[in-house]
């Protein structure tokens, strides 16, 4: 598998494009961390970046 995958998501704000990659923690012998994986979604274009910035601003306004 390639280390980087293009992920496209349909949303109410249009199509969002992300570069997707995974980080895996632990070693095969460590039973507590064998399945811990974190997916990173990085905006792949300017339109997606702007939608994500707007969503973050909306979230911060609700929390603070």
Residue pairs with C-beta under 8 A, 6 or more apart in sequence:
3 21
4 19
4 20
4 21
5 19
5 20
5 21
6 17
6 18
6 19
6 20
6 44
7 17
7 18
7 19
7 20
7 41
8 15
8 16
8 17
8 18
9 15
9 16
9 18
10 16
11 51
13 51
14 47
14 51
16 43
16 47
16 48
16 51
16 52
17 43
17 44
17 45
17 47
17 48
18 41
18 42
18 43
18 44
18 48
19 41
19 42
19 43
19 44
20 39
20 40
20 41
20 42
21 39
21 40
21 42
22 37
22 38
22 39
22 40
23 37
23 38
23 40
24 36
24 37
25 33
25 36
25 37
25 38
26 32
26 33
26 34
26 36
27 33
27 34
28 34
43 49
43 52
